[in-house]
Amino acid sequence: MTSILIQNGRLIDPKNGIDEITDILIEQKKVKAIGKNLKKADAAIDATGKIICPGLVDLQVHLREPGREDRETIETGLKAALAGGITSVVSMPNLNPVADNQTVIEFQLRKGELLQLANIFPAGATTVGQKGKYLSEMRELKLAGAVAVTDDGVDIQNAGVLEKAMEWAKTFNLPVFSHCEEVSLHNGEGLMHEGQWSTRLGLPGVSAQVEDYGVFRSILLAEKTGVQFHALHCSTKKGLEIIAQAKQGNSKITCETCPQYFALTDEICKNYNTDAKMYPPIRSIEHQQAVIKRLKDGTIDCISTDHAPHIPPDKCKPFAEAAHGSVGLETSLALGITHLVEPNHLTFSQLIEKMSTNPAKVIHIDRGHLSLGATADITIFDPKEEWIVDPKQFQSKGRNCVFKGMKLTGKVTHVFVAGVQKV
């Protein structure tokens, strides 16, 4: 099938300033034309009442392969991404072996190419083994296909090593993704956000200052080195204030948040709900409101999932022993619609910009837009369809979903990758 005509949908393309009811023609894997009364195609899809947008791009996904295929595989992870309208994912390097070398990067790319599902863009580790001591071979990672370097959920605690990593990454034009944290402020003992609910539950807390301090240190070094810096999963009021100030006149600094930080508060941890144990922790309403404020004013550029699948034995433990993280690929768009668009915090165009256009810019890929001649990565969704989150229906192997049982609005109906329908 060489051509597909998508008709009568509301096409939203933030990069090109389009938000109108129109048709879009896909031909030979590309966007061929946009407008009314387009020529007939080999196939047609009626998108009446639906929104057509560039395929979503997720900057933080844990695919677990190689090493923990019992939790997730590249195949199941990419199928989950497609189910959520996500056509491109950045895979995190906390694998076994760690993606601190070109072999692991090349493996992921080859596997993705063979599967022909969503696009996979691997991130390499900043330091060997994510240990924070010795720099990885960033040149080899870049040549192998890595789009960024990050030690993922482990912040480099030695400021000298972090500074050198930033200098080295800048040399190879690699963005540095950073989980911002000062570990000494809780010595690895914190289990959830430090506040009234940690006190009620009798659990050691992780203060907001743990993240704030890490953000401040990273921003100082990013400004000094001139590296492209991206702060992962931002969750605190003060940390976002620091980023907002740093971004004034500095286009090389970007940041993201995740749905759990704008949709939930730490009350979700009551009854020792281990599905709600994640890192950074879900925080209090004060921080939730700050995240929403910074989404609205543009400080937060991107929304990612931090998709973290686990097997049941990882979560069916006492809270202190349970693994961190929740799956999120199949719920992120609907959570954005339900908690940001419906309450009028963001428009659909702003949401799509943060889930598609801006993430693509961060990793310098030609995605996230529907310009003429662009690769036809396209998501179509019904903005009004309501559904209940049921992890048993997920494409992901992970069933550890903090949003299970919740009613959400917005359902993906069609997904195209390079002009080929996948959903």
Beta strands, then each sheet from edge to edge (+ up, - down):
strand 1: 3-13
strand 2: 18-27
strand 3: 30-35
strand 4: 43-46
strand 5: 51-54
strand 6: 56-61
strand 7: 86-91
strand 8: 119-122
strand 9: 149-150
strand 10: 176-178
strand 11: 192-193
strand 12: 205-206
strand 13: 229-231
strand 14: 253-257
strand 15: 302-303
strand 16: 378-388
strand 17: 407-417
strand 18: 420-421
sheet 1: 3+ 2- 1+ 4+
sheet 2: 3+ 2- 1+ 5+ 16- 17+ 18-
sheet 3: 6+ 7+ 8+
sheet 4: 9+ 10+ 13+ 14+ 15+
sheet 5: 11+ 12+
end
